[in-house]
C-alpha cells in the first residue's frame, strides 16, 4: 500500500509540474489529492518510524543522548 501511495503521489507531482494546460477545477482537484496523499504518506512513515523506535532503540543514538546529558551536567 505504501508503494502505491508513493507512486500515485509521484504521478500527480509530474502532472502538476508538466507544462500542460488543465481546466482550473481539475487542477485544484489534483492539488488536493496530492496534498492528501502527502499527508497519508507522512502518517505512514511516522507510524513505521515509531514502530522501529519502540521495537529496538538505536545504540548509537543512546550513546549520543548519554554524551549530551553528561555535557549538560
N, C-alpha and C positions, 0 to 999 in steps of 0.2 A: 504494500500500500504506500509505503514511504517513497519508493521509486516512482510509482505512478504519479504521486503528487508533485515530486520534483520535476518529472518530465512535462507534466501539464503546465507547471509554473514557468519552466524554461520556454515552452512553446508560446505561451502568452506573452512573455517578455520579448520574444522575437517578433511577434505580431505588432506589439506596441512600438518597438524600435524601428520596424521596417518603414521605408518611405512610401507608404501606400495611403490612399485616401479612403477613409471609412466614414460612414454616417456618424453624427455626433452621439446618438443614443447607443449605437453598437460600441463605439469607443469607450463610453462611460461604463457600459456593462462589462466589457473586457477588463477595464481598470479595477472594477470592484471584485471581479472574480479573481484576478491576480493578487489583489490585496488579501482577500480571504484565504487563498491558497498559501500565501506567505505567512499568515498568522497560524494556519494549521501546521505548516512545516516547522515553524518555530516551536510550537507546543510539542510536537512530536520529538524534536531534538532535545528540548528541555526535559521531557519525560525520560528519554534514553540516558541523558547525562545524569539525571537524578538517580536512576536505577543503578548506573555504574558506580556512582559515589557511595551509595548505600551498600552495595554488594562487596566492593573491595576498595578501600582507601589507597590512594597513590602514596607509596613510601617516600618518594621524592618530595611530594607536596607536604607531607607530615614533617619531614626534616626542615623544609623551608619555614613552616609555621613555628617550629621549635626555635630556629635561629632568630626569627623576628621577635618572639617572646623573650628570648634571652637578651637581645639587644635593648628591648624596652625596659628591662629590669636594671 
